[in-house]
Amino acid sequence: MRQVMDGIPSDELQRRSSLACSQLIASPVYRRSDVMMVFLSLPREVDTTPLVLHAWRDGKRVLAPKVNWEQRRMLPIEIVSLTDNISEGQMGLREPAEGTPFSVEQIDLVVVPGLGFDLEGNRIGRGRGFYDRFLTHEGWKGTSCGLALEVQVVERVPMSEHDATVDMLVTDAAVRVFRK
C-alpha cells in the first residue's frame, strides 16, 4: 500500500484528497459534529487541509492528536492553525506542540488515517496501536471515520483482537457507513 501511495503524483494526490474531504463535508455525520479530531497528514497520505479549513469556516472546534510515547496514547489538543504551534514529533508526525488535552467524551467525530481499509471498517495503521487504543477508550461515544483514497480499499484487512474498526469510511469515490 505504501508503494501504491508513493506512485500517485502529488497533484493527483491533492485532487483526490480534496474529493475525499468534500465527500466527508457533505455527510450528515460531519454536519452534526461540533468537535472533531483530525490527523495532520504526512506527505503520502490523504491531505486533511481542506477538511480542517472548512471545519473552521463552519465554526467547528478542530483537534489534532499529540502522541504521548511514554504512556502510549494520543492526547486530543485543539488547534487554531495548521502552522502555528504545530511541531514535528517522533516518526515525522505533525502534531500540536502544546495545549491542554480535550475531553474524549466531547469529541463527536474522529477522522482516522490508515494505510489500508476493507469493506467492513477494518484498517491497517502504522502498527503502533494509538488509534486502536483511542477508539476503544471507555469515554469515547462519537463516530470514527476512516479517510483514504479509493485505491487504499482492499477486500480484506488482517485484524487482531486489539484492532479497532471505524464506523464509516470516506474516500474520493464513496462514503461507506458500517455502524451508527
Secondary structure, 3 states (H helix, E strand, C coil): CHHHHHCCCHHHHHHHHHHHHHHHHCCHHHHHCCEEEECCCCCCCCCCHHHHHHHHHCCCEEEEEEEECCCCEEEEEEECCCCCCEEECHHHCEEECCCCECCHHHCCEEEECCCEECCCCCEECCCCCHHHHHHCCCCCCCEEEEECCHHHECCCCCCCCCCCCCCEEECCCCEEECCC
